Amino acid sequence: MSLSAQKISKTTAFSNNVRPFGMRDKIGYMFGDFGNDFFFILVANFLMVYYTDVLGISAGLVGLIFLVARVWDAFVDISWGRFVDTRQPTSKGKYRPWFYRMSFPMVIMGLLMFVQIPGMSNGFYLAYAFITYLIWGSLFSTTNMPYGSMASVISNDPVDRTSLSTFRSVGAQLASLIVSTVGPMFLFVNNKASGSHFFILAIIFVVLSIICFTISYKLLIERVVMPVDQQEKLNIRNTLKGIAKNKPLLVLLCIALVFLLSNFLLNAVNVYLFKNYFGFAKALTIVGIIQSVGTIAIAPAIRPLVAKFGKKEIASVGMLIATAVYALLYFLPVSAYVYIGISTIGMLAVAIFNLTIWAFVTDAISYHEYLTGLREDATVYSIYSFSRKIGQAAAGGLGGAVIAAVGYNAKLPVQTQSTLNGIHALGTLGPALFYGVVFLLLLIYPLNKKRSLQLAHDLAEKSKPIYKKSIK
């Protein structure tokens, strides 16, 4: 029996009539990550080259900035997730108000990251970069924690949640399409990064992000409500006991760490791969378009594939294909266009994983509720996000370190051949190894299709989730 058919209406602080789950929620959730990812992708893809080539900070120090900031953010995630979980709900919901109100300072700080004050010392630029990046990352957590947690309270139906995961990924890809298309064409002038162009693009992204956040806030509704008497049961000891027994979450934490390490390393290295190895920075636009359009194109197929085969099953196939493609590229040094053509297969395979990953997270949250009888959505989500931030931290530190290790020097007009070969290896063999590890971890992830459906049924029988009353 579908969990949708087992929704229970009870009189609570949220007893007002609300519409049933539908396309409005999917579109609203899509706009949330659409707004989030303008700056997220700009930072992931281009902040390192902005710091090295515009502010003149060494790659090694940039890696250190990323490492320290992401480790800090990981603890901010947990603290903020716990904070939100222990707040009393309002008439607008528990997570939605925090998501919206914190989005404004987040995007303003994103703009400040790309302010270049002329004539300052190298030490000033280093300190300014570190402080603004650290604050932006913290504010991003305060927006992303409640946003990610909302997926589990918009609906308790696993099919609905898969749809939310897919639409969230589509929103991210729409932002990626804009950033990846406009970015290389606008941010680089004569194959060199332009500080003023970075600032102009950041201003545009501030406006677009706020518009997206507002649309998301207006369209979304929280339906699943924590019982009032549960507030008294929330304590960190019970939470930690539940997490320690939550095998799906523990495996997912490892998957997130390795996958984010690979993706962020690849994003950072790709700029140098195309700018220096291929001598064609604007080809990144082609890569961005293929990746985003390809992901959006295959998105409609995800829901029926998951319904037929399961999330774990199709994600595993995607990671196996991606591993093989990037390993092949390492052994086949080719031109930029041939490289893009072959890597397209790998990018689409990775997209399969990306389109389902957030549904994995909501399943892990549900499993926590099944084990403990408590809804701690933001706390469990923050634990998952903690792992992602550690992966990002490691990728940031590793990215700067390995770029420096292969001998990259921003002051040289042309890099040495050994440096170019090193960049090529980082952009091909690196992701092949990491994606292979993700594939192996997916094999031991316990919630296959059959067990996911059983979890939904058992949870409905055991915990009897409270829903806002739906319009008849």
HELIX and SHEET records of a PDB file:
HELIX    1   1 LEU A    3  GLN A    6  5                                   4    
HELIX    2   2 MET A   23  ASP A   53  1                                  31    
HELIX    3   3 ALA A   59  ASP A   85  1                                  27    
HELIX    4   4 ARG A   96  LEU A  112  1                                  17    
HELIX    5   5 ASN A  122  ILE A  154  1                                  33    
HELIX    6   6 PRO A  158  LEU A  187  1                                  30    
HELIX    7   7 GLY A  195  LEU A  219  1                                  25    
HELIX    8   8 VAL A  228  LYS A  233  5                                   6    
HELIX    9   9 ILE A  236  LYS A  245  1                                  10    
HELIX   10  10 LYS A  247  TYR A  272  1                                  26    
HELIX   11  11 LEU A  273  TYR A  277  3                                   5    
HELIX   12  12 ALA A  283  PHE A  309  1                                  27    
HELIX   13  13 LYS A  311  PHE A  331  1                                  21    
HELIX   14  14 ALA A  336  THR A  372  1                                  37    
HELIX   15  15 ASP A  377  ALA A  405  1                                  29    
HELIX   16  16 GLN A  417  ILE A  444  1                                  28    
HELIX   17  17 LYS A  449  SER A  463  1                                  15    
SHEET    1   A 3 ILE A   8  SER A   9  0                                        
SHEET    2   A 3 ILE A 466  TYR A 467  1                                        
SHEET    3   A 3 VAL A 224  VAL A 225 -1                                        
SHEET    1   B 2 PHE A 188  VAL A 189  0                                        
SHEET    2   B 2 LYS A 192  ALA A 193 -1                                        
END                                                                             
